[in-house]
Amino acid sequence: MFKYGIDILTVDKVISIAKGSLKAFIDVEAERKVKICREKVDKMASSDRAVYGINTGFGPLCDVQITPEETSKLQENLLITHAVGVGEPIDKFLSKLMMICKVHALCQGYSGVRLEMIERILFFIENDLLPVVPEQGSVGASGDLAPLSHLFLPLLGEGEFWIDNKIVKAKEVLDKHHLSPLKLEAKEGLGLINGTQFILAHAILGLKKMEYLLDVADLAGAMSLEGFQGSASPFREELHNIRPFKGNLKVAERIRMLLKDSQNVENHYECDRVQDPYSIRCMPQVHGASRNAYNHLKELAEIEMNSVTDNPIVLSETEAISGGNFHGQPLAMVLDYASIAASELGNISDRRCYLLLEGKYGLPRLLTEAGGLNSGFMIPQYTTAALVTENKSLCFPPSADSVPTSLGQEDHVSMGSISGRKFNQILGNIEKIFAIEFMYAAQAMEFRRPNTFSEIIERNFKLIREKVAKLEEDRVLKDDINTLVKMVGNQEFIVR
């Protein structure tokens, strides 16, 4: 059981809540904090003193005071006017992650929304009523205004839900569940749409994918090493203990595990080769650097998912601080760093693919014994080259850019929403690159028989051969590649 606003949220926990394997609820302590904060807002809303976002306009209109009678309309207008997202809808699962993170933030007791409002969002989560959210339109400060507005329009009976993969008007869905649209009160519109939950949801989804893909990188690299008959010496513990980056140590340890008891490695322990190319020899340094970036993103994302990121922050009956906790820069910059790290996993994988085609150390050129009439595996590396270059183009850091908005009031923004989206695009591309490397590595390993490999590599080799046959002569490889892409995406490979 997970208690919103009380327990500590992690990447694994938020994914488990979204999948329904971890039950989450609002307990009495969180309810108490929410109600106390709401009472503070009600007192400020009815006072004569101007308090930003509670009884004033927003952004450049912060100097315009609003009467108590106009408060509800002001908050509803906020959601309606900010729902200007464009482009394709984000994945439904991302919408769910956004709502879970928002509920946890609101339950901290600093946002001033009513408990009734939070309970309605929780109803949406628990009943898989997932709002339709366009992918474009957020500049990442004041938070993810456009996507969060679309996310919460259904509270008002506006916007749309996903129902059985179809888009349905929110009012129809509310009627079906015998729910009336809610009427927003002071501060609630701001509490809902100020925040970084769009950026954060993309970070969470990307982290979960990257965690597996980091292990896949080591596995694919180890299988390529076996096909190339590379040396195990560069992964010795003594070498990495004298340059002890956390990621490097982890990768070296994993490669040693993946090569354990390999007859293929043992038979070539004292061959004439002095050293292997960097794409084989430097896996701990390259994969390890990507692991370090992953660890950094995970650390900051887990701070963010347990933070309050709306504005203003209600501290007392008379004080609501208008600060900048909604600014997405802390996540935007590290998402850009993680994008480079993910891209590099694909870059070095492509180099290993190329290496296996060169016809060195007992391997036939293009991994085919019938070259000339047959092109063998020449062309799939064109695909990895294209994907690597696409990833490089996606590595431009949106966080390095800023376009002022809101008549200059918001004169520096993070563009973190774009960072999050691009991070996940890159991860999708490296799934395809690894699929092709697995195809190449398995083919190369065929030429090393009757040598045997480690138990874990033999099991993965068998998984590949159950669905993708050895290439004896040219055939259409598209289906083989797509099969392996699905295996990577469905996390079918045994990585530990």
C-alpha positions in Angstrom: 0.0 0.0 0.0 1.2 3.5 -0.8 0.0 6.6 1.0 -0.1 9.7 -1.2 1.5 12.8 0.4 3.1 10.7 3.1 5.2 7.9 1.7 8.2 8.4 -0.7 7.4 7.9 -4.3 10.0 6.1 -6.5 10.2 5.3 -10.2 9.3 1.7 -9.5 6.4 2.6 -7.2 4.8 5.1 -9.6 5.0 2.5 -12.4 3.5 -0.1 -10.1 0.6 2.2 -9.1 0.0 3.0 -12.8 -0.1 -0.7 -13.6 -2.4 -1.5 -10.7 0.0 -3.8 -8.9 0.5 -1.3 -6.0 -2.6 0.1 -4.3 -2.4 3.8 -3.5 -4.7 5.9 -1.3 -5.0 9.1 0.6 -4.8 8.4 4.4 -6.1 10.6 7.2 -2.8 12.5 7.7 -2.7 13.6 4.1 -6.4 14.5 4.3 -5.7 16.6 7.3 -2.9 18.5 5.6 -5.0 19.1 2.5 -7.9 20.5 4.6 -5.8 22.8 6.7 -4.1 24.2 3.6 -7.5 24.7 2.0 -8.8 26.7 5.0 -5.8 29.0 4.6 -6.7 29.7 1.0 -10.3 30.4 1.8 -9.2 33.0 4.3 -6.8 34.7 1.8 -9.4 34.6 -0.9 -11.9 36.5 1.2 -9.4 39.1 2.4 -8.8 42.6 0.9 -5.1 41.9 0.5 -4.0 40.9 -3.0 -2.5 37.4 -3.1 -1.2 36.2 -6.4 -3.3 33.5 -8.1 -5.8 33.5 -5.3 -7.6 36.8 -5.7 -5.5 38.3 -8.6 -5.1 37.6 -12.3 -2.2 35.5 -13.7 1.1 36.3 -15.3 1.3 39.9 -16.5 -2.3 40.4 -15.0 -1.0 39.7 -11.5 -1.8 43.4 -10.6 -5.5 43.0 -11.3 -7.4 42.0 -8.2 -10.4 39.7 -8.5 -13.6 39.8 -6.4 -14.7 36.7 -4.4 -17.7 36.4 -6.8 -15.3 36.1 -9.8 -12.9 33.6 -8.2 -14.5 30.4 -9.6 -14.8 31.8 -13.1 -11.2 33.0 -13.0 -9.9 29.5 -12.1 -12.1 27.8 -14.8 -10.9 30.3 -17.4 -7.4 29.4 -16.5 -7.8 25.8 -17.5 -9.8 26.6 -20.6 -7.5 29.3 -22.0 -4.3 27.3 -21.3 -5.6 24.1 -23.1 -3.8 25.0 -26.4 -1.7 21.9 -26.9 -1.2 20.6 -30.5 0.1 17.5 -32.2 -0.6 13.8 -31.6 -1.9 12.7 -28.1 0.7 11.3 -25.7 0.5 7.7 -24.7 -2.4 6.9 -22.3 0.1 5.5 -19.8 1.9 8.9 -19.7 -1.4 10.6 -18.8 -1.8 8.2 -15.9 1.7 8.8 -14.7 1.0 12.6 -14.8 -2.1 12.2 -12.6 -0.4 10.0 -10.1 2.5 12.5 -9.7 0.0 15.4 -9.4 -2.0 13.7 -6.7 1.1 13.0 -4.7 2.2 16.7 -5.0 -1.2 18.0 -4.1 -1.4 15.8 -1.0 1.7 17.4 0.4 -0.6 20.1 1.7 0.9 23.3 0.1 -1.3 23.7 -2.9 -4.6 24.7 -1.4 -7.0 22.6 -3.5 -10.0 20.9 -1.9 -9.9 17.2 -1.0 -12.9 16.7 -3.2 -10.8 17.7 -6.2 -8.0 15.3 -5.4 -10.5 12.5 -4.8 -12.0 13.0 -8.3 -8.5 12.7 -9.9 -8.0 9.6 -7.9 -11.3 8.2 -9.2 -10.0 8.8 -12.8 -6.7 7.0 -12.0 -8.4 4.0 -10.4 -11.0 3.6 -13.1 -8.6 4.1 -16.0 -10.3 7.3 -17.1 -7.3 8.7 -18.9 -7.5 12.2 -20.4 -6.3 13.0 -23.9 -3.3 15.2 -23.8 -1.6 16.7 -26.9 2.2 16.2 -27.0 3.2 19.7 -28.0 2.7 23.1 -26.4 4.6 23.2 -23.1 7.7 25.4 -22.6 8.4 23.9 -19.2 7.7 27.0 -17.1 5.3 28.0 -15.5 5.4 24.3 -15.4 3.7 22.2 -18.1 0.7 24.6 -18.5 -0.8 23.4 -21.7 -0.6 19.6 -21.2 -1.8 19.9 -17.5 -4.7 22.0 -18.7 -5.8 19.3 -21.1 -5.2 16.6 -18.4 -7.6 18.3 -16.0 -10.3 19.8 -18.4 -12.4 16.7 -17.8 -12.8 17.8 -14.2 -15.0 20.6 -15.6 -16.8 18.3 -18.1 -14.6 19.6 -20.9 -11.9 17.9 -22.9 -11.7 14.2 -23.7 -11.0 10.7 -22.4 -9.5 7.6 -23.9 -12.1 4.8 -23.7 -11.2 1.5 -25.4 -8.6 3.3 -27.5 -11.3 5.7 -28.8 -11.5 9.4 -27.9 -14.7 10.3 -26.1 -16.0 13.6 -24.9 -15.5 14.0 -21.2 -19.1 15.0 -20.5 -20.3 11.7 -21.9 -17.9 9.8 -19.7 -18.8 11.7 -16.6 -22.5 11.1 -17.3 -21.9 7.4 -17.7 -20.2 7.3 -14.3 -22.9 9.5 -12.7 -20.4 12.3 -12.0 -21.2 16.0 -12.2 -18.5 18.4 -13.4 -16.7 20.1 -10.6 -16.7 23.8 -10.0 -13.3 25.2 -9.3 -12.7 27.5 -6.3 -9.8 29.8 -5.4 -6.3 28.6 -6.2 -7.5 25.3 -7.7 -6.9 26.1 -11.3 -3.3 27.1 -10.6 -2.7 24.1 -8.3 -3.7 21.8 -11.1 -1.9 23.3 -14.1 1.3 24.7 -12.5 3.8 21.9 -12.1 6.3 19.7 -14.0 4.3 16.5 -14.3 4.4 16.3 -18.1 8.2 16.5 -18.0 8.4 14.2 -15.0 6.1 11.5 -16.6 8.4 11.4 -19.6 11.4 11.1 -17.3 9.8 8.2 -15.4 8.8 6.3 -18.5 12.3 6.9 -20.1 14.0 5.8 -16.9 12.1 2.5 -16.8 13.0 1.8 -20.5 16.6 2.9 -20.1 17.2 0.7 -17.0 16.5 -2.4 -19.2 18.3 -1.1 -22.2 21.5 -0.5 -20.2 21.5 -4.2 -19.4 20.7 -5.0 -23.1 23.6 -2.9 -24.2 26.0 -5.1 -22.1 24.4 -8.3 -23.3 24.5 -7.3 -27.0 28.1 -6.1 -26.6 29.1 -9.4 -24.9 27.5 -11.4 -27.6 29.3 -9.3 -30.3 32.6 -9.8 -28.3 32.0 -13.6 -28.5 31.3 -13.4 -32.2 34.5 -11.4 -32.7 36.4 -13.6 -30.3 37.5 -10.6 -28.3 39.5 -10.5 -25.2 38.1 -10.6 -21.6 41.1 -8.8 -20.2 39.8 -5.3 -20.5 37.0 -6.2 -18.0 39.2 -7.3 -15.1 38.3 -6.0 -11.7 41.8 -4.8 -10.9 41.7 -2.5 -14.0 38.5 -0.8 -13.0 39.2 -0.4 -9.3 41.9 2.1 -10.1 39.3 4.3 -12.0 36.3 3.5 -10.0 33.4 5.3 -11.7 30.2 3.6 -10.4 28.9 2.9 -13.9 32.2 1.6 -15.2 32.5 -0.9 -12.3 29.0 -2.1 -12.9 29.5 -2.7 -16.6 32.8 -4.5 -16.1 31.2 -6.7 -13.5 28.3 -7.5 -15.8 30.6 -8.3 -18.8 32.6 -10.7 -16.6 29.3 -12.4 -15.6 28.2 -12.6 -19.2 31.5 -14.2 -20.3 31.8 -16.6 -17.3 32.9 -20.1 -18.3 32.9 -19.2 -22.0 34.8 -21.9 -23.9 35.0 -19.5 -26.8 36.8 -16.9 -24.7 39.0 -19.4 -23.0 40.2 -21.0 -26.3 41.5 -17.6 -27.5 42.9 -16.4 -24.2 46.5 -16.3 -25.5 45.8 -15.4 -29.2 48.2 -13.1 -31.1 45.9 -10.0 -30.9 47.3 -7.3 -28.7 44.1 -5.4 -28.2 40.5 -5.1 -29.5 38.9 -2.0 -31.1 37.4 0.4 -28.7 33.8 -0.6 -29.4 34.7 -4.0 -27.8 37.4 -3.0 -25.3 35.9 0.2 -24.0 32.4 -1.0 -23.2 32.8 -0.4 -19.4 33.9 3.2 -20.1 31.2 4.0 -22.7 28.2 2.0 -21.3 29.4 3.0 -17.8 29.2 6.7 -18.6 25.6 6.1 -19.8 24.8 4.4 -16.5 26.2 7.3 -14.6 23.9 9.6 -16.5 20.9 7.3 -15.9 21.7 7.3 -12.1 21.8 11.1 -12.2 18.4 11.4 -13.9 16.9 8.9 -11.5 18.1 10.7 -8.5 16.7 14.1 -9.7 13.4 12.6 -11.0 12.8 11.0 -7.6 13.4 14.3 -5.8 11.0 15.9 -8.2 8.2 13.3 -7.8 8.2 14.0 -4.1 8.2 17.8 -4.4 5.6 20.5 -4.7 6.0 22.3 -8.0 3.0 24.5 -8.4 2.7 28.2 -7.5 2.0 30.1 -5.3 3.0 27.9 -2.3 0.6 28.3 0.7 2.6 28.6 3.9 0.1 30.3 6.4 -3.2 32.0 6.6 -1.6 35.2 5.4 1.3 34.1 3.3 1.4 32.5 -0.1 4.9 32.7 -1.7 5.0 33.3 -5.4 8.2 31.5 -6.3 9.6 29.3 -9.2 9.2 25.7 -8.1 7.3 25.1 -11.4 10.4 25.8 -13.5 11.5 22.6 -15.3 15.2 23.3 -15.6 16.3 20.8 -12.9 14.8 18.0 -15.0 15.3 19.6 -18.5 19.1 19.7 -18.2 19.5 16.2 -16.9 17.1 14.8 -19.5 19.3 16.3 -22.2 22.3 14.7 -20.5 20.5 11.3 -20.4 19.5 11.7 -24.1 23.2 12.0 -25.0 23.9 9.0 -22.8 21.2 6.9 -24.5 22.3 8.0 -28.0 25.9 6.8 -27.2 24.7 3.3 -26.4 23.4 3.2 -30.0 26.5 4.8 -31.4 28.9 2.2 -30.0 26.4 -0.7 -30.9 26.5 0.4 -34.5 30.3 0.3 -34.5 30.2 -3.3 -33.2 27.8 -4.2 -36.0 30.2 -2.7 -38.5 33.2 -4.5 -36.9 31.5 -7.9 -37.3 31.1 -7.3 -41.1 34.7 -6.7 -41.9 35.7 -10.3 -42.2 38.4 -10.4 -39.6 39.7 -13.2 -37.3 37.8 -16.1 -38.9 34.5 -14.3 -39.7 33.4 -14.2 -43.4 32.9 -10.8 -44.9 29.4 -9.5 -44.4 28.8 -12.6 -42.2 28.0 -14.8 -45.2 30.0 -17.6 -46.6 28.3 -17.1 -50.0 29.4 -13.5 -50.7 29.1 -12.1 -54.2 25.8 -13.7 -55.1 24.6 -12.9 -51.6 25.0 -9.5 -49.8 24.6 -11.1 -46.4 24.3 -8.6 -43.6 25.7 -5.6 -45.5 22.5 -3.5 -45.5 21.0 -3.7 -42.0 24.1 -1.6 -40.8 22.8 1.1 -43.1 19.7 1.2 -40.9 21.8 1.4 -37.7 23.8 4.2 -39.3 20.6 6.1 -40.1 19.2 5.6 -36.6 22.5 6.7 -35.0 22.5 9.9 -37.0 18.8 10.5 -36.2 19.7 10.2 -32.5 22.6 12.6 -32.9 20.2 15.2 -34.4 17.8 14.6 -31.4 20.6 15.3 -28.9 20.4 19.1 -29.4 19.6 20.2 -25.8 16.3 22.1 -25.7 17.3 23.2 -22.2 20.0 25.4 -23.9 17.2 27.4 -25.5 14.6 29.8 -24.1 11.9 31.9 -25.8 10.2 34.5 -23.5 6.5 34.2 -23.0 3.6 35.9 -21.1 4.6 39.5 -22.1 8.1 38.9 -20.7 6.9 37.9 -17.2 8.1 34.4 -18.1 11.3 35.5 -19.6 13.3 32.3 -19.1 11.7 28.9 -19.7 13.2 25.4 -19.6 11.7 23.7 -22.7 12.0 20.5 -20.6 8.9 19.0 -22.2 10.8 18.7 -25.5 13.8 17.2 -23.6 11.5 14.5 -22.2 9.9 13.7 -25.5 13.2 13.5 -27.4 14.7 11.3 -24.7 12.0 8.7 -25.3 12.4 9.0 -29.0 16.1 8.2 -28.7 15.3 5.2 -26.5 12.9 3.9 -29.1 15.6 4.1 -31.7 18.2 2.3 -29.7 15.8 -0.6 -29.2 16.0 -1.0 -33.0 19.8 -0.7 -33.1 20.2 -3.4 -30.4 17.8 -5.6 -32.3 20.1 -5.5 -35.3 23.2 -6.0 -33.2 21.6 -9.2 -31.7 21.0 -10.4 -35.3 24.6 -9.8 -36.2 26.1 -11.2 -33.0 24.1 -14.4 -33.3 25.2 -14.9 -36.9 28.9 -14.3 -35.9 28.6 -16.8 -33.0 27.5 -19.5 -35.5 31.0 -19.3 -36.9 32.6 -20.0 -33.5 31.0 -23.4 -33.0 31.6 -26.0 -31.6 32.9 -23.6 -29.0 30.3 -23.0 -26.2 29.5 -19.7 -24.5 28.3 -18.7 -21.0 25.0 -20.1 -19.8 23.3 -16.8 -20.0 24.5 -16.1 -23.5 23.6 -19.6 -24.7 20.0 -19.0 -23.4 19.8 -15.7 -25.2 21.2 -17.2 -28.4 18.5 -19.9 -28.2 15.8 -17.2 -27.8 17.0 -15.5 -30.9 17.2 -18.8 -32.9 13.7 -19.8 -31.9 12.4 -16.8 -33.9 15.2 -15.8 -36.3 17.0 -18.5 -38.3 20.7 -18.4 -39.3 21.2 -16.6 -42.6 22.3 -19.1 -45.2 21.5 -17.1 -48.3 19.8 -13.7 -48.9 16.2 -13.3 -47.7 14.0 -10.4 -46.7 15.3 -9.4 -43.3 12.6 -6.9 -42.4 10.5 -9.5 -40.5 13.6 -10.7 -38.6 14.5 -7.2 -37.5 10.9 -6.4 -36.5 10.8 -9.6 -34.5 13.9 -8.7 -32.6 12.8 -5.2 -32.1 9.6 -6.6 -30.4 11.7 -8.9 -28.2 13.8 -5.9 -27.0 10.7 -3.7 -26.5 8.9 -6.5 -24.6 12.0 -7.1 -22.5 12.2 -10.8 -23.5 16.0 -11.0 -23.4 17.6 -12.4 -20.2 19.9 -9.7 -19.0 20.7 -10.9 -15.5 
